[in-house]
Amino acid sequence: MKILLTGGAGFIGSHTAVELLSSGFEVVVVDNYSNADVSVNDRIIQAAKWQIKNFGEKPKTDNDVLPITFYYGDCRDGVFMDSIFREQEIDAVIHFAGLKAVGESVEKPLEYYDNNIGSTLVLLNVMKDHNIKKLIFSSSATVYSADNQMPLDENSQTGNCTNPYGWTKYMIEQILQGVATADKEWSIVLLRYFNPVGAHASGLIGEEPNGIPNNLMPYICRVAAKKLPKLNVFGNDYPTKDGTGVRDYIHVVDLAKGHVAALSYLYRHNGAEAINLGTGQGYSVLDMLNAFEKVNNVKVSYEITARRAGDVAVVYANPSKAKKELLWEAEMGLEDMVRDAWGYMVKK
Ligand code: WQD
């Protein structure tokens, strides 16, 4: 089976490409490399070969060439996207492509709406033209409203997003629900990620945010590597065990495996289905920081500062629907996450 990954050179996309190759799928990646270095292409191949050599059976091809093709271009270019579907016999699509920095989306809303929604509309029309109607969408827990009780399940309130990035994910979910309602042949899964962190155990691929990281784990990695002076802990006066924010961190490889599980679900389901990809376990900022220092035997300087606007105290998933429908659950814990994140940082 041949799977098209839009944004497949990105953090989640590259790890999903490795899992697909290691599971015997053929992979087509399309990316404009606006948030990824083109060197990731070869590193995806090397990571898959590392994984197959260490954990899997021999690759199916004789000369050890893995079945992956890379296209460099923008998903908003309909002619370009149509050419890919003409050249490749795509069975299903995983749509990762999109801008994803919450703070940046507040400063550049039009860029986010044009990129994230524009690319989705072009993709859906090209898929329809080629009668390809199996799609996994990279959604986010950010579509949930801030005033929900925890844990969040797929029936929790959505909308009232606090930033344009969240609104794009919410609006795309609405578009996909509409497409599936209008044409019953579509099978769509809306995977709502919680907080993806970590890296592939080979240390060959990982998280590479442009500029100063917004998210906690890449920021901790830069401080530990002495590329940034200290971590600002955004508030320790939340109603949590140590006063710092609690989130449902999920290892990016667990997340990637969730996408492989969702692919087989596409073939036994119709309509559009939202499914959480989380662990169901919340950890605080200080839990993450202490685990990072302990597992990696490094020091991470930090200072407690004011809360970050828009942050909520506690977010974590009810992961039971993924277990029931995808026969998938996260397997890795906080120690794996901090070990692999650091393993990638030191290998770069
Ligand atoms: C985690 C915790 C911060 C940085 C975001 C997006 C969400 C999703 C995941 C895409 C919070 C604290 C952070 C720092 C800190 N992305 N923190 N100092 O905000 O839960 O979710 O990323 O889908 O859409 O909103 O993740 O890593 O930014 O923050 O103290 O320098 O770490 O306050 O409690 P967040 P995060």
Residues whose N, C-alpha, C, O or C-beta is under 5 A from the ligand:
A	BS01	WQD	K100 V102 S140 T142 F194 N195 N214 N215 L216 M217 Y219 N232 V233 F234 G245 V246 R247 V285 D311
